[in-house]
Amino acid sequence: MTRSPRIGPVFEVTPERIAAVRNLVERGLSRTAIAQRFGVTKGVICGLVNRHIKGRQYEHRRQRVSRPRKSYERHALSEPPPPLPVALVVLPPPAPKPVQLPPKRLELPSPRRMVRCTSCQYVTTEQRPYRYCEAPTDPGSVYCPAHHRLCRAAA
């Protein structure tokens, strides 16, 4: 993984700059105000404070005490304890794969079966509310004989 190029000026950490930042922090200036004075980002100042100024206050807490490792001799055992017994687990057989059925064709009734009109459905007006002819129809048609001839001749 390559590092991205730096954006902005490089802030060299010198003992003089650490002392100057420490002085500004002790005076109560915010990290942003200190960053503006040095012309760098707030993150640069926060990193400097955490590594060089704030870190010294907690050095006594960072000291690790090395503890001796537990050994078998210390516990008066001449060899490691025997391994624990292993239980044999029998798994159930895998579930069968689901069977894919071909999709059923959805058969819709034709419009003639859905609508059983006894009067002509020819629209006689051009604006709402629509009005229909309402003359008696022939069997198997939704129009009266005159409008049926008119509609079939146009098609």
Sequence and secondary structure as in RCSB ss.txt:
>XXXX:A:sequence
MTRSPRIGPVFEVTPERIAAVRNLVERGLSRTAIAQRFGVTKGVICGLVNRHIKGRQYEHRRQRVSRPRKSYERH
ALSEPPPPLPVALVVLPPPAPKPVQLPPKRLELPSPRRMVRCTSCQYVTTEQRPYRYCEAPTDPGSVYCPAHHRL
CRAAA
>XXXX:A:secstr
       S      HHHHHHHHHHHHTT  HHHHHHHHTS HHHHHHHIIIIISGGGGHHHH         TTTT
T SS                               HHHH   SB   B  SSSS  B   B  TT SS HHHHHH
HHHH 
